[in-house]
Amino acid sequence: MKFSTKGRYALRMMIEFALQPGECTKINHVAERQDISDKYLEQIVTILSRAGYVKSRRGAQGGYYLTKDPSEYTVGMILRLAEGSLAPVSCMEEEVNSCSRADTCASMLVFKKLDQAISDVVDNITLADLVEEQKRLEGMED
């Protein structure tokens, strides 16, 4: 499985917002810290905003902020929003597998296990966990 820049950058942007609890973070600040085009981040923040993950505030002290506590967002929520399905094969993207071979496909065992492993990881790591890791990496532990 390979995640696109959209998913990776959405995650990095959410970490940046979470690093400033109760404050607004400007897109250009995220772009500078993460070395990402601010135009691309504007496209991604629109997705996050439409989903209600972030809100914006206008003005000199404006920017974007999280609508919930970082512990309420999982990596899976953010990646699925940006990427769509995280299923390893297209026939597993829907709740009911419509593939005519699904009942006789031995390789589905592999793909089901992969899907479960991916979900087990991304759905059990929160944005708060990533913020703590980022602080540790930057030597900013509380």
C-alpha positions in Angstrom: 0.0 0.0 0.0 1.3 3.4 -0.9 -0.2 6.6 0.4 -0.4 9.7 -1.8 1.0 13.1 -0.9 -2.5 14.2 -0.1 -2.9 11.7 2.7 0.6 12.3 4.1 0.3 16.0 3.9 -3.2 16.0 5.5 -1.7 14.1 8.5 1.3 16.4 8.7 -1.1 19.5 8.6 -3.3 18.1 11.3 -0.2 17.5 13.5 0.8 21.1 13.0 -2.7 22.3 14.0 -2.6 20.1 17.1 0.8 21.4 18.1 -0.9 24.8 18.7 -3.9 23.8 21.0 -6.5 26.6 21.3 -4.7 28.7 18.7 -5.0 29.3 15.0 -2.3 28.2 12.7 -1.8 29.8 9.3 -1.4 27.7 6.2 1.9 29.5 5.3 3.3 28.5 8.7 2.5 24.9 8.0 3.9 25.2 4.5 7.1 26.6 5.8 7.6 24.1 8.6 6.7 21.1 6.5 8.3 22.3 3.2 5.0 21.9 1.3 3.4 24.2 -1.2 0.9 26.4 0.5 -1.4 26.2 -2.6 -1.5 22.4 -2.2 -2.1 22.7 1.5 -5.1 25.1 0.8 -6.6 22.3 -1.3 -6.1 19.8 1.5 -7.4 22.1 4.2 -10.6 22.5 2.2 -11.2 18.7 2.5 -10.5 18.8 6.2 -12.7 21.8 6.7 -15.7 20.3 4.8 -15.5 17.2 6.9 -15.6 19.4 10.1 -12.1 18.4 11.3 -10.9 22.0 11.2 -12.4 25.5 11.2 -11.0 28.8 10.1 -10.9 32.1 11.8 -10.4 35.3 9.8 -8.2 38.3 10.8 -4.7 39.0 11.9 -4.8 36.3 14.5 -6.7 34.0 12.2 -5.9 30.7 10.6 -7.1 27.1 11.2 -7.8 25.2 14.3 -9.0 21.7 15.2 -12.7 21.3 16.1 -12.0 18.5 18.5 -9.3 17.3 20.9 -6.4 15.6 19.1 -7.2 12.4 21.0 -10.5 12.2 19.1 -8.9 11.9 15.7 -7.3 8.7 14.5 -4.8 8.4 11.8 -7.3 6.2 10.0 -9.9 9.0 10.0 -7.6 11.5 8.5 -6.1 9.1 5.9 -9.5 7.8 4.8 -10.8 11.3 4.4 -7.8 12.3 2.2 -7.2 9.0 0.4 -10.6 7.4 0.3 -10.6 3.6 1.0 -7.4 2.1 2.5 -8.4 -1.4 1.2 -5.4 -3.2 -0.4 -7.5 -4.3 -3.4 -10.5 -2.6 -5.1 -12.9 -5.6 -4.5 -12.7 -4.9 -0.8 -13.6 -1.2 -1.0 -17.3 -1.8 -0.5 -18.9 -3.3 2.6 -20.2 -6.2 0.5 -17.7 -7.7 -1.9 -19.3 -7.7 -5.3 -16.5 -9.7 -7.0 -17.9 -12.8 -8.7 -14.8 -14.7 -7.5 -14.9 -13.6 -3.8 -16.2 -16.9 -2.5 -13.7 -18.9 -4.4 -10.6 -16.6 -4.2 -7.9 -18.0 -1.9 -5.9 -14.9 -2.2 -8.7 -13.0 -0.4 -7.2 -14.4 2.8 -4.1 -12.4 2.3 -6.0 -9.2 1.4 -8.4 -9.5 4.3 -5.4 -9.9 6.7 -3.7 -6.9 5.1 -6.8 -4.8 5.4 -7.2 -5.8 9.1 -3.5 -5.1 9.8 -3.7 -1.7 8.2 -6.9 -0.8 10.1 -5.4 -2.1 13.4 -2.5 0.3 13.0 -4.2 3.5 11.6 -7.3 3.2 13.8 -5.3 2.8 17.0 -3.0 5.7 16.7 -4.5 9.1 17.5 -3.4 12.6 16.5 -2.5 13.1 20.2 -0.1 10.2 19.9 1.6 11.8 16.9 1.8 15.2 18.6 3.6 13.6 21.5 6.0 11.8 19.1 6.6 15.1 17.2 7.4 16.9 20.5 9.8 14.1 21.4 11.5 14.3 18.1 11.9 18.1 18.4 13.0 17.9 22.0 9.8 19.7 23.1 8.5 17.2 25.6 6.3 18.7 28.4 
